Amino acid sequence: MESQRKKRRFRCSLFLLFVHLQLALTGECPADGRTWVPFKDRCYHFVHGEEDQIKSYTFDRAKTLCRDFELLTIKSTEENDFVIEYSPEVWKGNVNVWLGMYFDTNTKDMKWFDEDPVTFTNWEYESDSDLMPMDRCVALHSMSGRWENVSCVDDVENGVICEAAQTAAEAKQKPSALLSALVILSVVAIMGVSAVVWFLHQKRSLGTNIISAFEYHPPFRVLDTDQSCLVEAEEIDSVP
């Protein structure tokens, strides 16, 4: 049990490190004074409630808090897991978070506020048949990640997450770290190839002069006659 808790804490630490690194590298979230957490190509603002007070928001109030942005939409397992992993950094215990979903009277089905169809779901149990379609909203349990059908009018939930798309214009102005590294490596490679080409060109133009310029000349050169005299002297001294 203890090893499992340590493994979970380690995994959460790695996840939070990834989130903070991504925040430092991208920085493409809205600059409106609120804290936005990036994940893939989206940004998320977890609405903080007042300490030691019960927080409750109606569906209309949740939409007002996210004015000019969207309520949370969950369109993949990875996004659902992201909310579960990051929620403990904001709230204590389980929090029921409003999802930006509504009943479309034209298609007779649930849709996200951005008009995308609901293709990914994570229901805790079957839909509540007592709720009228027009009164049907959805809340996510922050600890389990499961979804529950709730009333848009009568129920209140204690969690709100706003969502926004990262701006493409800022993303183009601020390239990723990988792209920057590739550009630097390309420049270094081009400089290296240019240096080799210049060296070969100079060698062809000057002939052997450029080679002779790099020849090694010892500071003192002993003449051959002196070497022969030294050898003869050593042979005489070695005779008994």
Sine and cosine of phi, psi and omega as CSV:
sin_phi,cos_phi,sin_psi,cos_psi,sin_omega,cos_omega
0.00,0.00,-0.70,0.71,0.00,-1.00
-0.90,0.44,-0.63,0.77,0.02,-1.00
-0.90,0.43,-0.58,0.81,0.04,-1.00
-0.92,0.39,-0.64,0.77,0.04,-1.00
-0.91,0.42,-0.66,0.75,0.03,-1.00
-0.90,0.44,-0.65,0.76,0.02,-1.00
-0.90,0.44,-0.64,0.77,0.01,-1.00
-0.92,0.39,-0.66,0.75,0.02,-1.00
-0.90,0.44,-0.64,0.77,0.02,-1.00
-0.90,0.43,-0.66,0.76,0.02,-1.00
-0.91,0.41,-0.64,0.77,0.04,-1.00
-0.91,0.41,-0.62,0.79,0.01,-1.00
-0.90,0.43,-0.68,0.73,0.05,-1.00
-0.89,0.45,-0.64,0.76,0.00,-1.00
-0.90,0.44,-0.71,0.70,-0.01,-1.00
-0.92,0.40,-0.59,0.80,0.07,-1.00
-0.88,0.47,-0.67,0.74,0.04,-1.00
-0.88,0.47,-0.67,0.74,-0.02,-1.00
-0.90,0.44,-0.70,0.72,-0.03,-1.00
-0.94,0.35,-0.60,0.80,0.07,-1.00
-0.90,0.43,-0.65,0.76,0.02,-1.00
-0.91,0.42,-0.60,0.80,0.04,-1.00
-0.90,0.44,-0.62,0.78,-0.01,-1.00
-0.95,0.30,-0.54,0.84,-0.06,-1.00
-0.99,0.13,-0.55,0.83,-0.08,-1.00
-1.00,-0.04,-0.90,0.43,0.00,-1.00
0.88,0.48,0.56,0.83,-0.07,-1.00
-0.96,-0.28,0.25,0.97,-0.02,-1.00
-1.00,0.09,0.27,-0.96,-0.01,-1.00
-0.84,0.54,0.67,-0.74,0.02,-1.00
-0.98,-0.20,0.95,0.32,-0.04,-1.00
-0.90,-0.43,0.28,0.96,0.03,-1.00
1.00,0.00,-0.17,0.99,0.03,-1.00
-1.00,-0.09,0.32,-0.95,0.01,-1.00
-1.00,0.08,0.89,-0.45,0.02,-1.00
-0.93,-0.37,0.70,-0.72,0.01,-1.00
-0.94,-0.33,0.86,-0.50,-0.02,-1.00
-0.99,0.13,0.58,-0.81,0.13,-0.99
-0.52,-0.85,0.90,-0.43,-0.10,-0.99
0.83,0.55,-0.84,-0.54,-0.05,-1.00
-0.97,-0.23,0.33,0.95,-0.02,-1.00
-0.84,-0.55,0.26,-0.96,0.06,-1.00
-0.78,-0.62,0.56,-0.83,-0.10,-1.00
-0.73,-0.68,0.71,-0.70,0.08,-1.00
-0.90,-0.43,0.90,-0.44,0.03,-1.00
-1.00,0.01,0.91,-0.41,-0.05,-1.00
-0.95,0.32,0.86,-0.52,0.00,-1.00
-1.00,0.07,0.70,-0.72,0.10,-0.99
-1.00,-0.09,0.17,-0.99,0.03,-1.00
-0.95,0.31,0.61,-0.79,-0.03,-1.00
-0.91,0.41,0.57,-0.82,0.09,-1.00
0.87,0.49,0.40,0.92,0.06,-1.00
-0.74,-0.67,0.61,-0.79,0.03,-1.00
-0.95,0.31,0.80,-0.60,-0.02,-1.00
-0.98,-0.18,0.70,-0.71,0.05,-1.00
-0.54,-0.84,0.72,-0.69,-0.03,-1.00
-0.73,-0.68,0.75,-0.66,0.16,-0.99
-0.96,0.28,0.19,-0.98,0.00,-1.00
-0.90,0.44,-0.65,0.76,0.03,-1.00
-0.91,0.42,-0.63,0.78,0.03,-1.00
-0.91,0.42,-0.63,0.78,0.03,-1.00
-0.88,0.47,-0.67,0.74,0.03,-1.00
-0.90,0.43,-0.57,0.82,0.02,-1.00
-0.93,0.37,-0.63,0.77,0.02,-1.00
-0.89,0.45,-0.49,0.87,0.01,-1.00
-0.98,-0.19,0.46,0.89,-0.03,-1.00
-0.81,0.58,0.69,-0.73,-0.06,-1.00
0.97,0.25,-0.06,1.00,0.07,-1.00
-0.76,-0.65,-0.14,-0.99,-0.05,-1.00
-0.95,-0.31,0.46,-0.89,0.26,-0.97
-0.95,0.31,0.34,-0.94,-0.07,-1.00
-0.80,0.60,0.77,-0.64,0.14,-0.99
-0.87,-0.50,0.69,-0.73,-0.02,-1.00
-0.89,-0.46,0.92,-0.40,-0.09,-1.00
-0.85,-0.53,0.17,0.98,0.02,-1.00
-0.31,-0.95,0.29,-0.96,0.06,-1.00
-0.90,0.44,-0.62,0.78,-0.01,-1.00
-0.89,0.46,-0.66,0.75,0.00,-1.00
-0.93,0.37,-0.63,0.78,0.04,-1.00
-0.89,0.46,-0.68,0.73,0.02,-1.00
-0.92,0.40,-0.58,0.81,0.03,-1.00
-0.86,0.52,-0.70,0.71,0.00,-1.00
-0.89,0.45,-0.66,0.75,0.00,-1.00
-0.90,0.44,-0.68,0.73,-0.07,-1.00
-0.94,0.33,-0.58,0.81,-0.09,-1.00
-1.00,0.00,-0.39,0.92,-0.06,-1.00
-0.82,0.58,-0.66,0.75,0.02,-1.00
-0.88,0.48,-0.32,0.95,0.07,-1.00
-0.96,0.29,-0.26,0.97,-0.07,-1.00
-0.91,-0.41,-0.72,0.70,-0.11,-0.99
-0.87,-0.50,0.43,-0.90,0.11,-0.99
-0.98,-0.18,0.72,-0.70,0.01,-1.00
0.97,0.26,-0.19,-0.98,-0.04,-1.00
-0.98,0.18,0.68,-0.73,0.04,-1.00
-0.78,-0.62,0.70,-0.72,0.05,-1.00
-1.00,-0.09,0.89,-0.45,-0.13,-0.99
-0.97,-0.25,0.76,-0.65,0.06,-1.00
-0.91,0.40,0.67,-0.75,0.12,-0.99
-0.97,-0.25,0.57,-0.82,-0.03,-1.00
-0.99,0.16,0.93,0.37,-0.09,-1.00
-0.80,-0.60,0.55,-0.84,0.02,-1.00
-0.55,-0.83,0.28,-0.96,0.01,-1.00
-1.00,-0.02,0.84,-0.54,-0.01,-1.00
-1.00,0.00,0.89,-0.45,-0.03,-1.00
-0.94,0.33,-0.35,0.94,0.01,-1.00
-0.98,0.22,-0.73,0.69,-0.02,-1.00
-1.00,-0.03,-0.16,0.99,-0.04,-1.00
0.86,0.51,0.62,0.78,-0.02,-1.00
-0.51,-0.86,0.22,-0.97,0.02,-1.00
-0.98,0.19,0.59,-0.81,0.05,-1.00
-0.68,-0.74,0.40,-0.92,0.15,-0.99
-0.98,0.20,0.34,-0.94,-0.01,-1.00
-0.89,0.46,-0.41,0.91,0.05,-1.00
-1.00,0.09,0.20,0.98,0.07,-1.00
0.97,0.25,0.09,1.00,0.09,-1.00
-0.97,0.25,0.59,-0.81,0.05,-1.00
-0.94,0.33,0.41,-0.91,0.01,-1.00
-1.00,0.08,0.98,-0.19,-0.01,-1.00
-0.98,-0.18,-0.48,0.88,0.06,-1.00
-0.96,-0.29,0.73,-0.68,0.05,-1.00
-0.69,-0.72,0.34,-0.94,0.03,-1.00
-0.54,-0.84,0.85,0.53,-0.10,-1.00
-0.92,0.39,0.60,-0.80,0.09,-1.00
-0.98,0.19,-0.58,0.81,0.07,-1.00
-0.37,-0.93,0.00,-1.00,-0.07,-1.00
-0.90,0.44,0.37,-0.93,-0.04,-1.00
-0.87,0.49,0.55,-0.83,0.01,-1.00
-0.98,0.19,0.92,-0.40,-0.05,-1.00
-0.95,0.31,-0.26,0.96,-0.02,-1.00
-0.96,0.26,-0.31,0.95,-0.02,-1.00
-1.00,0.08,0.73,-0.69,0.10,-0.99
-0.94,0.33,0.57,-0.82,-0.04,-1.00
-0.80,0.60,-0.66,0.76,-0.04,-1.00
-0.94,0.33,-0.29,0.96,-0.04,-1.00
-0.97,-0.26,0.23,0.97,-0.13,-0.99
-0.99,-0.15,0.87,-0.49,0.13,-0.99
-0.84,-0.55,0.04,-1.00,-0.10,-1.00
-0.71,-0.70,0.67,-0.74,0.08,-1.00
-0.84,-0.55,0.53,-0.85,0.02,-1.00
-0.95,-0.32,0.73,-0.68,0.07,-1.00
-1.00,0.09,0.86,-0.50,-0.17,-0.99
-0.92,0.39,-0.43,0.90,-0.04,-1.00
-1.00,0.09,-0.66,0.76,-0.04,-1.00
-1.00,-0.09,-0.41,0.91,-0.07,-1.00
0.98,0.18,0.08,1.00,-0.02,-1.00
-0.99,0.13,0.43,-0.90,-0.01,-1.00
-0.97,-0.24,0.48,-0.88,0.01,-1.00
-0.64,-0.77,0.66,-0.75,0.10,-1.00
-0.97,0.24,0.77,-0.63,0.01,-1.00
-0.70,-0.72,0.21,-0.98,-0.01,-1.00
-0.99,0.13,0.73,-0.69,0.05,-1.00
-0.94,0.33,-0.36,0.93,-0.11,-0.99
-0.97,-0.26,-0.73,0.69,-0.16,-0.99
-1.00,0.00,-0.47,0.89,-0.09,-1.00
-1.00,-0.04,0.51,-0.86,0.13,-0.99
-0.84,-0.54,0.57,-0.82,0.01,-1.00
-0.85,-0.53,0.29,-0.96,-0.11,-0.99
-0.93,-0.36,0.39,0.92,0.03,-1.00
-0.56,-0.83,0.68,-0.73,0.04,-1.00
-0.71,-0.70,0.75,-0.66,0.09,-1.00
-0.79,-0.62,0.83,-0.55,0.07,-1.00
-1.00,-0.07,0.47,-0.88,-0.08,-1.00
-0.70,-0.71,0.59,-0.81,0.02,-1.00
-0.54,-0.84,0.44,-0.90,0.06,-1.00
-0.99,0.11,0.61,-0.79,0.10,-0.99
-0.93,0.38,0.66,-0.75,-0.07,-1.00
-0.97,0.26,0.79,-0.62,-0.05,-1.00
-0.93,0.37,-0.56,0.83,-0.04,-1.00
-0.89,0.46,-0.70,0.72,0.02,-1.00
-0.93,0.36,-0.53,0.85,0.01,-1.00
-0.91,0.41,-0.58,0.81,0.02,-1.00
-0.94,0.34,-0.57,0.82,-0.01,-1.00
-0.96,0.29,-0.43,0.90,-0.05,-1.00
-0.86,-0.51,1.00,0.00,-0.07,-1.00
-0.93,0.38,0.30,-0.95,-0.02,-1.00
-0.95,0.30,0.29,-0.96,0.00,-1.00
-0.90,0.44,-0.60,0.80,0.01,-1.00
-0.90,0.44,-0.68,0.73,0.02,-1.00
-0.90,0.44,-0.65,0.76,0.03,-1.00
-0.89,0.46,-0.67,0.75,0.03,-1.00
-0.90,0.44,-0.65,0.76,0.02,-1.00
-0.90,0.43,-0.63,0.78,0.03,-1.00
-0.90,0.44,-0.69,0.72,0.01,-1.00
-0.89,0.46,-0.71,0.71,0.02,-1.00
-0.89,0.46,-0.60,0.80,0.02,-1.00
-0.91,0.42,-0.67,0.74,0.02,-1.00
-0.90,0.44,-0.68,0.73,0.02,-1.00
-0.89,0.46,-0.68,0.74,0.01,-1.00
-0.90,0.44,-0.67,0.75,0.02,-1.00
-0.90,0.44,-0.65,0.76,0.04,-1.00
-0.90,0.44,-0.64,0.77,0.02,-1.00
-0.91,0.42,-0.71,0.71,0.03,-1.00
-0.90,0.45,-0.64,0.77,0.02,-1.00
-0.89,0.46,-0.64,0.77,0.02,-1.00
-0.90,0.44,-0.65,0.76,0.02,-1.00
-0.91,0.42,-0.69,0.72,0.02,-1.00
-0.88,0.47,-0.66,0.75,0.02,-1.00
-0.90,0.45,-0.68,0.74,0.00,-1.00
-0.89,0.46,-0.71,0.71,0.01,-1.00
-0.91,0.42,-0.61,0.79,0.02,-1.00
-0.90,0.43,-0.67,0.74,0.02,-1.00
-0.91,0.41,-0.61,0.79,0.01,-1.00
-0.91,0.43,-0.66,0.75,0.00,-1.00
-0.93,0.37,-0.56,0.83,-0.05,-1.00
-0.97,0.24,-0.62,0.79,-0.10,-0.99
-0.99,-0.16,-0.06,1.00,0.00,-1.00
0.93,0.36,-0.77,-0.64,-0.05,-1.00
-1.00,0.01,-0.07,1.00,-0.04,-1.00
-0.87,0.49,-0.64,0.76,-0.03,-1.00
-0.93,0.38,-0.47,0.88,0.05,-1.00
-0.96,0.28,-0.69,0.73,-0.02,-1.00
-0.90,0.44,-0.45,0.89,0.01,-1.00
-0.91,0.41,-0.39,0.92,-0.02,-1.00
-0.98,-0.22,0.12,0.99,0.02,-1.00
-0.93,0.37,0.50,-0.86,-0.02,-1.00
-1.00,-0.07,0.79,-0.62,0.04,-1.00
-0.87,-0.49,0.91,-0.41,0.01,-1.00
-0.91,0.42,0.48,-0.88,-0.05,-1.00
-0.91,0.42,-0.51,0.86,0.00,-1.00
-0.78,-0.63,0.79,-0.61,0.00,-1.00
-0.92,-0.39,0.83,-0.56,-0.01,-1.00
-1.00,0.01,0.77,-0.64,0.00,-1.00
-0.94,0.35,0.46,-0.89,-0.02,-1.00
-0.89,0.46,-0.61,0.79,-0.01,-1.00
-0.90,0.44,-0.63,0.78,0.03,-1.00
-0.91,0.42,-0.60,0.80,0.02,-1.00
-0.89,0.45,-0.67,0.74,-0.02,-1.00
-0.91,0.41,-0.60,0.80,0.03,-1.00
-0.91,0.41,-0.64,0.76,0.01,-1.00
-0.91,0.42,-0.61,0.79,0.02,-1.00
-0.91,0.41,-0.68,0.73,0.00,-1.00
-0.90,0.43,-0.63,0.77,0.00,-1.00
-0.90,0.43,-0.63,0.78,0.03,-1.00
-0.91,0.41,-0.57,0.82,-0.01,-1.00
-0.94,0.34,-0.62,0.78,0.01,-1.00
-0.91,0.42,-0.68,0.73,-0.02,-1.00
-0.91,0.42,-0.47,0.88,-0.03,-1.00
-0.99,0.15,-0.19,0.98,0.01,-1.00
-0.97,0.26,0.71,-0.71,-0.04,-1.00
-0.97,0.25,0.00,0.00,0.00,0.00
